[in-house]
Amino acid sequence: MENEKRDAAIRLTMMPRDTNAHGTVFGGVILSYIDVAGGVESIRHTRHNRFVTVAMKEVIFHEPVFIGDLVSFYAKTLKVGNTSITIHVDVEAERFGTPGVVVKVTEAEVIFVAIDENQKKVIIGGR
């Protein structure tokens, strides 16, 4: 949708197991992948390898996702604090059977906190 070259944090094809009785992908499936994409970006951006999700701001679904759609999750770091990181995730679907037709599905802002192996909050990157 944007002209700039973007690298998807994750990209996958939706399968029948991901759908509800109406034939569209469960919103919860998309939310879980938003969480994964945000985690991928958190690690890429900070090199810290352990984060937990503490908040996901309002998510509004603009378009449904169908079986076979190729869904891309683009993540971008918005802010890095002492122990937390805020990631913006855009979700787009390329429609199955119509290559090049891409729709914006949703977007979200996700906040993660860095933790250690004992689940304790830690400073990101020794800041």
Backbone hydrogen bonds, N-H to C=O, Kabsch-Sander energy under -0.5 kcal/mol:
donor,donor_aa,acceptor,acceptor_aa,energy
6,R,4,E,-0.5
8,A,6,R,-0.6
9,A,73,F,-2.2
10,I,73,F,-1.2
12,L,71,V,-2.3
14,M,69,D,-2.3
18,D,15,M,-2.1
19,T,16,P,-1.8
20,N,24,T,-2.9
23,G,20,N,-1.7
25,V,65,V,-3.0
26,F,18,D,-2.6
29,V,26,F,-0.5
30,I,26,F,-1.5
31,L,27,G,-2.6
32,S,28,G,-2.1
33,Y,29,V,-1.8
34,I,30,I,-2.2
35,D,31,L,-2.1
36,V,32,S,-2.0
37,A,33,Y,-2.9
38,G,34,I,-2.5
39,G,35,D,-2.0
40,V,36,V,-2.5
41,E,37,A,-2.3
42,S,38,G,-2.4
43,I,39,G,-2.1
44,R,40,V,-2.6
45,H,41,E,-2.9
46,T,42,S,-1.9
47,R,43,I,-2.6
52,V,113,V,-2.2
54,V,111,I,-3.0
55,A,111,I,-1.5
57,K,109,E,-2.9
62,H,60,I,-0.6
62,H,105,V,-3.4
63,E,105,V,-0.8
67,I,23,G,-0.6
68,G,14,M,-3.1
69,D,66,F,-2.1
70,L,94,E,-2.3
71,V,12,L,-3.3
71,V,69,D,-0.8
72,S,92,E,-3.0
73,F,10,I,-2.7
74,Y,72,S,-0.6
74,Y,90,D,-2.8
75,A,73,F,-0.6
76,K,88,H,-2.6
78,L,86,T,-3.1
79,K,86,T,-1.5
81,G,84,S,-3.4
85,I,112,F,-2.3
86,T,79,K,-3.0
87,I,85,I,-0.5
87,I,110,V,-3.1
88,H,76,K,-3.1
89,V,108,A,-3.1
90,D,74,Y,-2.9
91,V,106,T,-2.7
92,E,72,S,-2.4
93,A,103,V,-2.6
94,E,70,L,-3.0
95,R,93,A,-0.6
95,R,101,V,-2.6
98,T,95,R,-1.7
101,V,98,T,-2.2
102,V,100,G,-0.9
103,V,93,A,-2.5
105,V,91,V,-2.7
105,V,103,V,-0.6
106,T,91,V,-1.2
108,A,89,V,-2.2
110,V,87,I,-3.2
110,V,108,A,-0.5
111,I,55,A,-2.8
112,F,85,I,-2.7
113,V,52,V,-2.5
114,A,83,T,-3.0
115,I,50,R,-2.2
116,D,120,K,-1.9
119,Q,116,D,-2.0
122,V,114,A,-2.1
124,I,82,N,-3.4
126,G,123,I,-0.8
127,R,124,I,-1.7
